[in-house]
């Protein structure tokens, strides 16, 4: 796919997502289907072409979700708590490794919250430990010199 | 203590004892110096004479180190161990059957092991430990200097990092109440429950 096409595809996924911003759950597969509806591609015309297009759109949608939702450019500042809370979070997967389904924060169950807290803490802990170890190593080296 | 007082442990006596330790070639000789120094150390501590205590402690550690080195030599060559240096021009000693055992010398296996490990500490490190003005030298401490550093545990690294965070975030310059002021009720409850436990835990082994 050319850069221009890729950028246009990304834009369409964004438009579809923005229109459905208040939909309870959004998954890359669902977004891909909506994108194909948007551009007028239908299953009836050519099944194989449709499936391949859906696969490609799903890949773009997965990238979009990761960047737009998880690295949230439109993250909202909560009135009460510092830091930025996302508009959506991945639902706790029923099967390990399944494609994430992003749900509105307000609709998350306690289990979903706990799953996301643990996920974020794991990511943060490994970075924190890395930073602590590097700092300790640096101080140790300075002292030994 | 043969009527000796801690005050009677002048520099000249300290040097004399150091020389005696260096010159000693039998375990029981240094063991005797070590025991005297130990008794003196205890006496000086009771008399609250820290300088005399420190000097006696240094003598004791030097004697232990020397004993450790003689014991190690003895273990390497058990045939003539403990016999001492043969006289110049004298006959070579036959391997004896009556080498004094640790029990004969009044040395426990633990002491023998510790002293031999102390004898293995490089001279420079040993002298540095004795000269450290901030830390009273001990047998275990000196042995510890040669031990390979254990890897830092995850929890130890984490605790160190978080304590530094207190400083980095400037929390230590603010009052506890000020920092907690905007917490919502459940956060306050957690703080009320955990803060005293953590404070107690931090103070426990300090």
Interface residues (C-beta under 8 A of the other chain):
Chain A: X80 X128 X129 X131 X132 X133 X135 X136
Chain B: X152 X154 X157 X158 X160 X161 X164 X184
